[in-house]
């Protein structure tokens, strides 16, 4: 019985990044991008916001970026 491993090499990750993604994960990816952009807009707003809002927006940018990247790496 042959066991297949999905090695995390740069070549494999690049292949996964370029491969086709299912429609469900495309929706997740796009939602994460929207979250990241909206939170980035809050951080760079020309008005003074409470520190809690700015901190939460920073977390939102990080969550949006990581979520979009992970959703893109899924294969169909």
MIDOSE-1310 file (N, C-alpha, C; in nm, 2 decimals, decimal comma, always signed):
residues 76
xxxx	+0,08/-0,12/+0,00/+0,00/+0,00/+0,00/+0,09/+0,12/+0,00; +0,07/+0,21/-0,09/+0,15/+0,33/-0,11/+0,08/+0,45/-0,04; +0,16/+0,52/+0,04/+0,11/+0,63/+0,11/+0,16/+0,76/+0,04; +0,06/+0,85/+0,00/+0,10/+0,97/-0,06/+0,11/+1,08/+0,04
xxxx	+0,22/+1,16/+0,03/+0,23/+1,27/+0,12/+0,23/+1,40/+0,03; +0,17/+1,50/+0,09/+0,16/+1,63/+0,02/+0,27/+1,72/+0,09; +0,39/+1,71/+0,03/+0,51/+1,78/+0,08/+0,49/+1,93/+0,06; +0,53/+2,01/+0,16/+0,52/+2,15/+0,16/+0,66/+2,21/+0,11
xxxx	+0,67/+2,20/-0,02/+0,79/+2,26/-0,09/+0,75/+2,38/-0,16; +0,84/+2,47/-0,20/+0,81/+2,59/-0,27/+0,74/+2,56/-0,40; +0,79/+2,45/-0,47/+0,74/+2,41/-0,60/+0,59/+2,37/-0,58; +0,57/+2,29/-0,48/+0,43/+2,24/-0,46/+0,34/+2,35/-0,42
xxxx	+0,38/+2,44/-0,34/+0,29/+2,56/-0,30/+0,26/+2,64/-0,42; +0,36/+2,67/-0,50/+0,34/+2,74/-0,62/+0,24/+2,68/-0,72; +0,25/+2,54/-0,73/+0,16/+2,47/-0,81/+0,02/+2,48/-0,75; +0,00/+2,47/-0,62/-0,13/+2,48/-0,56/-0,19/+2,62/-0,57
xxxx	-0,10/+2,72/-0,57/-0,15/+2,86/-0,58/-0,20/+2,88/-0,72; -0,14/+2,82/-0,82/-0,18/+2,84/-0,96/-0,30/+2,75/-1,00; -0,32/+2,64/-0,93/-0,42/+2,54/-0,97/-0,57/+2,60/-0,95; -0,66/+2,53/-1,01/-0,80/+2,58/-1,01/-0,86/+2,56/-0,87
xxxx	-0,94/+2,66/-0,82/-1,00/+2,66/-0,69/-1,15/+2,64/-0,71; -1,21/+2,57/-0,62/-1,36/+2,55/-0,63/-1,43/+2,67/-0,60; -1,56/+2,68/-0,65/-1,63/+2,81/-0,63/-1,66/+2,84/-0,49; -1,67/+2,74/-0,40/-1,69/+2,77/-0,26/-1,57/+2,85/-0,20
xxxx	-1,45/+2,80/-0,23/-1,33/+2,87/-0,18/-1,30/+3,00/-0,25; -1,35/+3,02/-0,37/-1,34/+3,15/-0,43/-1,42/+3,25/-0,36; -1,54/+3,21/-0,32/-1,63/+3,30/-0,24/-1,56/+3,34/-0,10; -1,51/+3,23/-0,04/-1,44/+3,26/+0,09/-1,32/+3,35/+0,07
xxxx	-1,24/+3,33/-0,04/-1,12/+3,41/-0,07/-1,17/+3,56/-0,09; -1,27/+3,58/-0,17/-1,32/+3,71/-0,20/-1,37/+3,78/-0,07; -1,44/+3,71/+0,01/-1,49/+3,76/+0,14/-1,37/+3,80/+0,23; -1,27/+3,72/+0,24/-1,15/+3,76/+0,32/-1,08/+3,88/+0,26
xxxx	-1,08/+3,90/+0,13/-1,02/+4,02/+0,07/-1,10/+4,14/+0,11; -1,23/+4,13/+0,11/-1,32/+4,24/+0,15/-1,30/+4,28/+0,29; -1,29/+4,18/+0,38/-1,26/+4,21/+0,52/-1,13/+4,28/+0,54; -1,02/+4,23/+0,47/-0,89/+4,29/+0,48/-0,89/+4,44/+0,43
xxxx	-0,96/+4,46/+0,32/-0,96/+4,60/+0,26/-1,04/+4,69/+0,35; -1,16/+4,64/+0,40/-1,24/+4,73/+0,49/-1,16/+4,76/+0,61; -1,09/+4,67/+0,67/-1,02/+4,70/+0,79/-0,90/+4,79/+0,77; -0,84/+4,77/+0,65/-0,73/+4,86/+0,61/-0,78/+5,00/+0,59
xxxx	-0,90/+5,02/+0,54/-0,96/+5,15/+0,53/-0,98/+5,21/+0,67; -1,03/+5,13/+0,76/-1,04/+5,19/+0,90/-0,91/+5,23/+0,96; -0,81/+5,16/+0,93/-0,68/+5,19/+0,99/-0,63/+5,33/+0,93; -0,65/+5,34/+0,80/-0,60/+5,46/+0,73/-0,70/+5,57/+0,72
xxxx	-0,81/+5,57/+0,80/-0,91/+5,67/+0,80/-0,85/+5,81/+0,84; -0,89/+5,92/+0,78/-0,83/+6,05/+0,82/-0,88/+6,10/+0,95; -0,97/+6,03/+1,01/-1,03/+6,08/+1,14/-0,97/+6,00/+1,25; -0,97/+6,05/+1,37/-0,92/+5,98/+1,49/-1,02/+5,88/+1,54
xxxx	-0,98/+5,75/+1,54/-1,07/+5,65/+1,59/-1,01/+5,60/+1,72; -1,10/+5,54/+1,81/-1,05/+5,48/+1,93/-0,95/+5,37/+1,91; -0,86/+5,36/+2,00/-0,75/+5,26/+1,99/-0,80/+5,12/+1,97; -0,91/+5,09/+2,04/-0,97/+4,95/+2,03/-1,01/+4,92/+1,88
xxxx	-1,07/+5,02/+1,82/-1,12/+5,00/+1,68/-1,00/+4,98/+1,59; -0,89/+5,06/+1,61/-0,77/+5,05/+1,53/-0,70/+4,91/+1,55; -0,70/+4,87/+1,67/-0,64/+4,74/+1,71/-0,72/+4,62/+1,64; -0,85/+4,63/+1,65/-0,94/+4,53/+1,59/-0,92/+4,53/+1,44
xxxx	-0,91/+4,65/+1,38/-0,89/+4,66/+1,24/-0,76/+4,59/+1,20; -0,66/+4,61/+1,28/-0,53/+4,54/+1,25/-0,54/+4,39/+1,25; -0,62/+4,34/+1,34/-0,64/+4,20/+1,34/-0,72/+4,16/+1,22; -0,82/+4,24/+1,18/-0,90/+4,21/+1,07/-0,82/+4,20/+0,94
xxxx	-0,72/+4,29/+0,92/-0,63/+4,29/+0,81/-0,55/+4,16/+0,81; -0,50/+4,12/+0,92/-0,42/+3,99/+0,93/-0,51/+3,87/+0,90; -0,63/+3,87/+0,95/-0,72/+3,76/+0,93/-0,76/+3,75/+0,78; -0,79/+3,87/+0,72/-0,82/+3,87/+0,58/-0,71/+3,82/+0,49
xxxx	-0,59/+3,86/+0,52/-0,48/+3,82/+0,44/-0,45/+3,67/+0,45; -0,45/+3,62/+0,57/-0,42/+3,48/+0,59/-0,53/+3,40/+0,53; -0,66/+3,44/+0,56/-0,77/+3,36/+0,51/-0,78/+3,36/+0,36; -0,75/+3,47/+0,29/-0,75/+3,47/+0,14/-0,63/+3,39/+0,09
xxxx	-0,52/+3,39/+0,15/-0,41/+3,31/+0,10/-0,44/+3,16/+0,12; -0,49/+3,12/+0,23/-0,53/+2,98/+0,26/-0,64/+2,93/+0,16; -0,74/+3,02/+0,14/-0,84/+2,98/+0,05/-0,79/+2,96/-0,10; -0,69/+3,04/-0,13/-0,64/+3,03/-0,27/-0,56/+2,90/-0,28
xxxx	-0,50/+2,85/-0,17/-0,42/+2,73/-0,18/-0,49/+2,60/-0,18; -0,63/+2,61/-0,17/-0,71/+2,48/-0,18/-0,72/+2,44/-0,33; -0,73/+2,31/-0,35/-0,74/+2,26/-0,49/-0,88/+2,21/-0,51; -0,92/+2,21/-0,64/-1,05/+2,16/-0,67/-1,06/+2,01/-0,67
